[in-house]
Amino acid sequence: MVHGELILMGPPGSGKGTQARRLASRPGWLHLSTGDLFRENLRNGTSLGKLAEQHMSKGEYVPDDITVEMVRERMRQVAPSVHVVFDGFPRTVPQAEALDALLAEHGRRVARVILIDVQREELVARLAKRAEGRSDDSPAVARKRFDVYQEQTRPVIEHYDRQGLVCRIDGIGTIDDVQERIAAAVS
C-alpha cells in the first residue's frame, strides 16, 4: 500500500464513495467523505452545516472555506498512525492547495490520486438508480452536478497530474472489478 494519503476522484455516480469505503475498511485506514461531513454537520445543526446545505440543495459545491474548515476539524481527530482516503475532497484547486498545507501541518502528504473514469451515459444510469431518497441525485440536480464537476474538478485533476500523482482507473464493471484495479494501483 502507498505511504501517505489517498484521494479518490471521479464524477458523481462513478462509485468513488463505495470504493473509498472498501479501501478504508483495511486496518489503519479512514474514509473521509466531505458529503458525509456535510450531512453530519447538517444533522447536528452546526453553523457550517447550515451554510453547506444552502449550496447542496441547489446542486452547487459548498464554498472552499466551509469545506476546508470541516476537513480541518475532522483531521484533528485522526491518529497519526491512521491514513486517510479522501472522498469528494478536494474539488477545487484552492481546496487542493489547502489540503496540501493541512496535511503538511500533520506531517502527512498526498501519495496518490485515483481517478475513476466512467462514461457520461453510464453515470446517468447509475444516478437514476440511486435517485430515490437522495435529493442531490434528482435529474435537475444531477445535471448541475455534472456541469460543476466539469468546470471545477477537472483543474484539480490537472493540478495533481502535473505532480505525477494521478492514476486513472476504468470505472466500468462490477464493484469488485473496479476494486481490484484500484488495489493494483495503490499496492
N, C-alpha and C positions, 0 to 999 in steps of 0.2 A: 504494500500500500504506500502511496505517496506520503512524504513527510511535509505536512502543512495542511492548510485548509482547502476545501474543495468548493467550487461554485458550480451549481447545475443551472444551465440556462436553456431556454427554448421558448417558443411561442406558447400562448395559452392553449392548453389541451395536449401538449406534447408528452405529458407523463412525467415531467420533472419532479413533481411532488411525490408521486409513487416511488420513483427511482431514488430520490433523496432519502425517503423513509427507509427504504431497503438498505441503502448504503450505511445509514446511521444506525441500523439495527446491529451492526458489528460492535463488539466491545471497544470502548474508548472513543466512540463517535457520537455526535449530537446533531440532530436535524434542526436547523434554524430556518423556519419559514416566515417571511415577513407577512404573508397572508394570515398565518396563524397568530402572529404578534398583533396584527391589526384587529382581528376578530376578538382576541383575548382582551385587548385594551378597550374595545368597544363594549364587550360583555361586562367588563368591570367598571365601565362608565368613566374612564380616565379622560383627562383633557386631551391627551394625544389621540385616544380612540375616537373621541367626538370629532376632532379635526380630520382624522383619516376617513371616517365614514362619509363626510361631506363629499369627498372625492371618489371613494369606492362606489358609491351608489350611482354615480354618473359614468362609471367605466374609466375614470381617469386614474392615473397613477397618483399616489399620495406624494405630496411635496418632499423633496430630499431631506430638508431639516427635520421633519417629523419622523420619517423613516429611519434616518441615521440615529436619531435620539432613542428610538425604540430598540434598535440593534445594540446601541451602546449600553443601554440598561440591561439587556439580556446577556451581553458578553461579560459584564461584571460578575455574573453568576456562574460562568463556565470555569471549571477547574483547569489549571494549566496543562494537565495530562490528557485532557479531552480535546479531540479535533472536531471541527465544525464542518458540516455540509450545509452550505448556504443555498437556499431555495427561494427564488424570487428577489434576490438582492445580490449585487447591485443592479439597478435598472437604468441608471444614467451614468455618464462619465463622472460627474461630481460625486455620486454615490460610490463609484469605484475608487476614486481618489480618497474619499473619506474612509472607506473600508481599509485601504492600504495603511492609512495613518492610524486608524483604530487598532488594527492587528499589530502594527509595529509597537504601539503602546503596551501591548500584552506579550511582546516577544514572539509574535506569530507572523505568518505570511501566506499568501495565496500560492498553493503549489500547482494547481491545475484547474482549468475551466472546462467543464464538459458541456458541449453544445449539442442538444438533442434536436436533430433535423427531422422535420415531418412536413410533408406537402400540405398546402392550404386545404385541399379537398378533404383529406383525412382528418385534419383538425376540426373542420366544420362538423363532420360526422361525430367525432368524439364529443365535442361540446354539446351537440344536440342530445346525445345520450345522457349526459350528466346534468343537463339544464334544470331538471326538476329539483326544486328545493334550494337552488343557488341563484340568487338574484344577479350575481356577477357573471352568469352564463346565459342570460336571456339573449335572443338573437341580436337585438339592437346593441346591447352592451358588449356582446362578443365581437361584433363588427368594429366597435370603437376600440376595444382592447387590441385587435389586430393592427389597426391603424397606429395606435400609440406605441405598440411593440415595434413596428417597422420604423417609426420616427425616432424613438428614444433609445431603444435597446440595441439596435444594430451598431451604433457608435461604441457601445460598451464592448461588444464582441470584437470590434476592430481594435479597441484600446488593449485588450488582453492578447489579441492576435499579434500585435506589434511586440509584445513581450515573450512570445513563443509559448504561451500557456494554454491556448485553446486546442481542444481535441474534439473533432466533430464525430458524432455518433449517429448512425441511422436509427431513427425512432420508429420505423415501421416493423411490425412483427409482434410477437407476444411480449408480455411484460418480462418473462424470463429471458427471451432472446435479447431484448434491449439491456437487461441487467447484465447478461454475460458480456456484451460489448463494452459496457461501462466498466465492469470489473477488470477486463483486459486492459483498458486504458489507464486505470489507476493503480495497477499492480506493479 
